[in-house]
Amino acid sequence: MEGSVPGAVALNSWQLVLASSFVLLAGGISFALRLGLEKRLALASVRTVVQLLLAGLILRWVFQLEQLLPILAVILAMTAIAGHAAVQRSSRTFPGATRSAVITLVLSTWLTAALVTGAIIQVQPWYKPQYLVPLLGMILGNALTGISLSLDQILQTLVSKRDQVEMELAHGASRWEAARAPLSDAVRCGMIPIINSMMVVGLVSLPGMTTGQILAGEDPFRAVKYQIVVMFMIAAATSLGCVLISVLVYHRVFNARHQLLSELIIKRHN
């Protein structure tokens, strides 16, 4: 557990315990200001430790195997969790939303990650887990945010502008003509976070991949080259994901008779 990457400083268990004092500081602020976040912060901290340690053990095993089926099982589990999280973040949902989100993530993120490892980085084989799994994880983490925002935006718009949409349909507009503006707004909303990140990357923040490589002793210039690839692949996967989830919502809540099935849009109660 405590082996080091060449150039990196190995951390022992006591150093991790010492790092937990930062969480205690956050808990103290919550207590002092009566925010009531102490229990949630404690639970989040425990989950962080357990999930990351478990991920480290699983990835160590997968990296040693370098076989396609175990790698597919790992990335499928990652994608399913990301799809569930994307739907949970939206204030509204519809029947089959999680399935739609998972399909969207598989098509957008898996394709992007495979192209990056196989065609750009040219790893042999393309599914080499040391590259595929962390790259896919970064794509999923960002794509699910965009998908969640697009999903929330289009469902909210179809509810708030239901009368306008139905009036357009009643006056002879096709379902595509009535839904085109909400779909465009949804895709735009989902892409805003990655565009904002790209505008300030390197000036305001050093992303996790660059920071990790530098801490591991990598040349900073080589590290930022990888980060450029990562930012571009995240932008591609996010934009494709936002389009796909919006189209899937469109096909689910509009029927072939050009009617809006607003009763399928359900408000989530958290």
Secondary structure, 3 states (H helix, E strand, C coil): CCCCCCCCCCCCHHHHHHHCHHHHHHHHHHHHCCCCCHHHHHHHHHHHHHHHHHHHHHHHHHHHHCCHHHHHHHHHHHHHHHHHHHHHCCCEECCCHHHHHHHHHHHHHHHHHHHHHHHHCCCCCCCCHHHHHHHHHHHHHHHHHHHHHHHHHHHHHHHHCHHHHHHHHHCCCCHHHHHHHHHHHHHHHHHHHHHHHHHHECCCECCHHHHHHHHCCCCHHHHHHHHHHHHHHHHHHHHHHHHHHHHHHHHHHECCCCCECHHHCEECCC
